[in-house]
Amino acid sequence: MPKQVRGVHHIILTVADPARSDAFYRRILGVEIGGGNENIRWISCDNFLLAFQRAPHQPISNDRFDENRIGLDHFAFAVDSCNQLEDLLILLKEMNIPTAGIEFDPDGKEEYVCFRDPDNIQLEFYVGDYRD
């Protein structure tokens, strides 16, 4: 068994409406390749798959993501430059998605943009690579 992974294979988010999440993430990420059905949708993010599934059992009525629960806090997509963050801000404004704009992470020493998806999951677009 290898001691080091090669990367992320896939991420599956449990969402209220897979089709809505599929459309949101395709627009935000500029991704066209994907598929699925009414219970699960997926998109190819070049080197990993991002999937959106309905709750596998009985969903909690009117549930929304909350990073104060055990589990996911947020996830961040890497981008190459602040220019990409500026382009993202234009798209977020067109989509009426609130954001604080370009922020600076004093720990990671890089700029990022933070916002929420339709199920309240916090997303970041972060300049650079975790190895930087």
Summary of the structure (lengths in Angstrom):
residues: 132
radius of gyration: 15.5
end to end distance: 27.8
largest distance: 46.8
contacts: 310
relative contact order: 0.18
helix: 19%
strand: 30%
